[in-house]
Amino acid sequence: MGEDTLQMSSQRPYLLRALYEWIADNGMTPHVLVNAAMSGVRVPMHAVKDGRIVLNIAERAVAKLELGNDVLRFTARFAGVSQVVSVPLEAVIAIYARETGQGMALPEEAHADTTSSAASAPVAVESDAGDPQLVEDGNDDNGSDRPSEPPKRGSHLRIVK
């Protein structure tokens, strides 16, 4: 038997689907943390911060959710505009419940072509306010390659009396 016959398929899609189901079955809102800088990631760039984006993948928030073996794909509204989101599974850093922060950082693949190690990847942690926050180790060697952040703007909603 050769080495190729003993190699198993990636565990990432199975872990992602299992954790998504676990979070949804417990009545929580599944979110994924994505490395938006990886090739093949198709997300609204205005929502990307520090090269990362958190996506709500709850059934009520998306349409046509596909948790395939190679890609996470769905349609969702961003700033009132429907967009198709496509994320290669190698770009998914973690999946967690918004309400509790419970979930899992997905293990890196041995054959994955990434520029950062698992130790330097940001992880989602729960703050005192209950909102997930990104924590990085401070080793940022590609800061000059980041696109400039869009200007901050106020809410588009207004109170009508």
Order of alpha helices (4+ residues) and beta strands (2+ residues): alpha-alpha-beta-beta-beta-beta-beta-beta-beta-beta-beta
